[in-house]
Amino acid sequence: MSGVWVFKNGVVRLVENPGGEVVEGSRQGSSVRRNNKVLIHTPTDEAITSYAVLERKLYSLGWERYYDDPDLLQFHKRSTVHLISLPKDFNKFKPMHMYDIVVKNKNVFQVRDM
């Protein structure tokens, strides 16, 4: 059993597909995606809109491309044991990937609602 525990109106429930949750007032079976997220480079207040932009920012912080897995875009920082693994397709870049970057680069990136 996987998902996200949601507390709403005094009730806790498990939502198995939080991105596909049906919002009140929407048609039965249709899903409305709420809280779209964007990764922000905080020193420049620039939104990360592509892997090319992200790669330039990570390189400037000492991250290097890691070519071990052809299905992933990976970055490694020599001075740490950290590895950032991202899907090859930027359209599959999800908030969990964004938060991984934020945790491994404190005070440099943040995730904001669009």
VENJOPE-V383169 format. One record per pair of residues at least 24 apart in sequence whose ideal C-beta (glycine too) atoms are under 10 Angstrom apart, sorted by the first residue. I is the first residue (numbers start at 0). GAP is how many residues later the second one is. Records with the same first field share a line. If there is no record, write none. Layout:
# VENJOPE-V383169
I: GAP ; GAP
This chain:
# VENJOPE-V383169
18: 75 ; 76
33: 79
34: 60 ; 78 ; 79
35: 59 ; 76 ; 77 ; 78
36: 56 ; 57 ; 58 ; 59 ; 61 ; 62 ; 74 ; 75 ; 76 ; 77
37: 57 ; 60 ; 72 ; 73 ; 74 ; 75 ; 76
38: 54 ; 56 ; 58 ; 59 ; 60 ; 62 ; 63 ; 70 ; 71 ; 72 ; 73
39: 58 ; 62 ; 68 ; 69 ; 70 ; 71 ; 72
40: 60 ; 64 ; 67 ; 68 ; 69
41: 60 ; 63 ; 65 ; 66 ; 67 ; 68 ; 70
42: 64 ; 65 ; 66
44: 65
46: 65 ; 67
47: 42 ; 45 ; 50 ; 53 ; 61
48: 41
49: 40 ; 43
50: 35 ; 36 ; 37 ; 38 ; 39 ; 42
51: 38
52: 37
53: 30 ; 32 ; 36 ; 39 ; 43 ; 44 ; 47 ; 55
56: 44 ; 48 ; 51 ; 52
57: 26 ; 43 ; 46 ; 47 ; 50 ; 51
59: 48
60: 43 ; 44 ; 47 ; 48
61: 43
62: 38 ; 41 ; 42
72: 24
74: 26 ; 29
76: 27 ; 28
79: 24
